[in-house]
Amino acid sequence: QVQLQESGPGLVKPSQTLSLTCTVSGTSIDAYYYSWSWIRLPPGKGLEWMGAITYSGSTYYNPSLKTRTSIFRDTAQNQFTLQLTSVTPEDTAVYYCVRGISVWGQGTQVTVSS
């Protein structure tokens, strides 16, 4: 059974860098053929796809977030990580890591506040 678990700080100060890690079990993140995404749900808004890293290590980003977003992976630890720079209160959201479109982590709340 494939499982994803997000981890990271629940509170980040404005202008800092948010870093979240997704730990995957039940499969390898470099196994053909899936992509691994970060998606967030801001309060009162819809889901927003932030970016993804494929099984081969290629990355794709939402153009609206591209200048602030990086996704990288550690295949030895079977983890992939989101970094979002220069955060503002508008980055407050529940952040999810996702395999493909169907296997989701439970989500982690991140609040940006001083």
C-alpha positions, 0 to 999 in steps of 0.5 A: 500500500502506497502511503505519503506523509508530509512533515515540516514546520506548522508556522513560518514567519513572513519572508522566510523559506518554507520547507516541507518533506514528503516521505513515501512508503510502499513504492519507490519515488524513482519507479516508473511511471508516476509524478510526485506533486505538491498541492495546497489548499488555502483557506476559503479557496480552491486547490492549487497545484504547485509543482511536481517531480517525475520518477526520472527527476524532471521538475515542473512548476506552476507558472504563478509560483515558479520563481519561488518554488523548488522541488527536489528528491532524495531517492535514498530516503525515498523523500521529495521536498518542497521549498517555497521562498519569500513566504507571505500570509497568502501562502497559509494553506494545507499542503499535500503531497500527491502521487499522480492524482489519486494517492494523497498524504493527509496534509499539513497545515502551514501558517505564515505569520509573524 
